[in-house]
Amino acid sequence: MQTQLLKGKIVENGSTIESIAVDIGINRSTFYRKMKNKGNTFTVEEMNKIVSVLHLNEKEATEIFFDKKSSIYATNRLKEDA
């Protein structure tokens, strides 16, 4: 997971980590702990909620939540499906 990219999207959307944590239904300290752990402990449900709250498109979500190799593969698949 690209935590720096996620932090950037949070700021870009005029939000804060604290408000995102509330919006997805977890404690602020839990969100920070998950970010400190490189996002590896976010559940799929939490990731889906983050995508929804931040209004991320598929490409942005893929770049944030998947490693670079997976991100490139998924992005290429999206292009093929378009």
C-alpha positions in Angstrom: 0.0 0.0 0.0 1.2 3.5 -0.9 0.5 5.3 2.4 2.1 8.6 1.2 -0.2 8.6 -1.8 -3.2 7.9 0.4 -2.2 10.8 2.7 -1.9 13.0 -0.3 -5.4 12.1 -1.6 -6.8 12.8 1.9 -5.2 16.3 1.9 -6.2 16.9 -1.8 -9.8 16.2 -0.8 -9.6 18.7 2.0 -10.0 16.0 4.6 -8.0 14.7 7.6 -7.0 11.3 8.7 -9.1 11.8 11.8 -12.3 12.5 9.7 -11.6 9.6 7.3 -11.2 7.3 10.3 -14.6 8.5 11.6 -16.2 8.1 8.2 -15.1 4.5 7.8 -16.0 3.6 11.3 -12.7 3.1 13.1 -10.9 4.8 15.9 -8.4 7.5 14.9 -5.6 5.7 16.7 -6.5 2.5 14.9 -6.3 4.3 11.5 -2.9 5.7 12.4 -1.6 2.3 13.5 -2.8 0.7 10.3 -1.0 3.5 8.3 2.1 3.0 10.3 2.0 -0.7 9.4 2.1 0.4 5.7 -1.7 -0.2 5.4 -1.2 -3.9 5.5 -3.9 -4.4 8.1 -6.7 -2.5 6.5 -9.6 -4.8 5.7 -11.1 -5.0 2.3 -14.3 -3.4 3.7 -12.2 -0.5 5.2 -10.4 0.0 1.9 -13.7 0.1 0.0 -15.0 2.7 2.4 -11.9 4.8 2.0 -12.3 4.6 -1.8 -15.9 5.7 -1.4 -15.3 8.5 1.1 -12.4 10.0 -1.0 -14.2 9.4 -4.3 -11.2 7.6 -5.7 -11.5 6.3 -9.3 -10.3 2.7 -10.1 -6.8 3.8 -11.2 -6.2 5.9 -8.0 -7.5 3.1 -5.8 -5.3 0.5 -7.5 -2.2 2.7 -7.2 -2.8 3.3 -3.5 -3.9 -0.2 -2.4 -1.7 -2.5 -4.5 2.0 -2.8 -4.9 3.6 -1.3 -8.1 3.6 -4.6 -10.0 0.0 -5.3 -9.2 -0.9 -1.7 -9.9 0.6 -1.8 -13.4 -1.2 -5.1 -14.2 -4.5 -3.8 -13.0 -4.1 -0.5 -14.8 -3.3 -2.3 -18.0 -6.4 -4.5 -17.5 -8.5 -1.4 -17.1 -7.2 0.0 -20.3 -8.0 -3.3 -22.1 -11.5 -3.3 -20.7 -12.2 0.3 -21.8 
